[in-house]
Amino acid sequence: MKKLPIGIQTFSKIIEGDYLYIDKTEIARNLINNFKYVFLSRPPRFGKSVFLDTLKNIFEG
């Protein structure tokens, strides 16, 4: 069973550390292809930082 990435906010650390990660690539692709501006609103501790870091990694390749 994989470890939970509690307190880790970067995509690369989650992947390199073999932590549990729910793939949001389809959501990211939908946002990139269909919207010019997106407001991400979620309660604290619901993964906004990790998702934004994932988007950064997608654009950096």
C-alpha positions as CSV (number, residue, x, y, z in Angstrom):
1,M,0.0,0.0,0.0
2,K,1.4,3.4,-1.0
3,K,2.0,6.2,1.6
4,L,-0.3,9.2,1.7
5,P,1.5,12.5,0.7
6,I,0.5,14.4,3.8
7,G,2.1,17.8,3.8
8,I,3.8,17.3,0.4
9,Q,2.7,20.0,-2.1
10,T,4.8,19.3,-5.2
11,F,4.0,16.8,-7.9
12,S,7.7,15.7,-8.4
13,K,8.1,14.8,-4.7
14,I,4.9,12.8,-4.7
15,I,6.0,10.9,-7.8
16,E,9.7,10.4,-6.7
17,G,8.6,9.4,-3.2
18,D,6.2,6.8,-4.6
19,Y,3.3,8.3,-2.7
20,L,-0.4,7.8,-3.5
21,Y,-1.4,10.1,-6.4
22,I,-4.8,10.4,-8.1
23,D,-4.1,11.2,-11.7
24,K,-5.9,14.4,-12.8
25,T,-4.5,14.5,-16.3
26,E,-7.9,14.3,-18.0
27,I,-9.2,17.2,-15.8
28,A,-6.0,19.3,-16.6
29,R,-6.3,18.6,-20.3
30,N,-10.0,19.7,-20.3
31,L,-9.1,22.9,-18.5
32,I,-6.2,23.6,-20.9
33,N,-8.1,22.9,-24.1
34,N,-11.5,24.5,-23.2
35,F,-10.9,27.5,-21.0
36,K,-8.8,30.6,-21.1
37,Y,-9.2,31.5,-17.4
38,V,-10.1,29.2,-14.6
39,F,-10.8,30.1,-10.9
40,L,-9.9,27.1,-8.7
41,S,-11.9,27.3,-5.5
42,R,-11.7,24.6,-2.9
43,P,-11.6,24.5,0.9
44,P,-8.1,24.5,2.5
45,R,-6.2,21.2,2.3
46,F,-8.0,19.9,-0.8
47,G,-5.1,19.7,-3.2
48,K,-5.0,23.1,-5.0
49,S,-1.3,23.5,-4.6
50,V,-0.5,20.0,-5.9
51,F,-2.9,20.4,-8.9
52,L,-1.3,23.8,-9.8
53,D,2.1,22.2,-9.5
54,T,0.9,19.4,-11.7
55,L,-0.2,21.9,-14.3
56,K,3.2,23.6,-14.1
57,N,4.9,20.3,-14.8
58,I,2.6,19.6,-17.7
59,F,3.6,22.9,-19.4
60,E,7.3,22.5,-18.6
61,G,7.2,19.0,-20.1
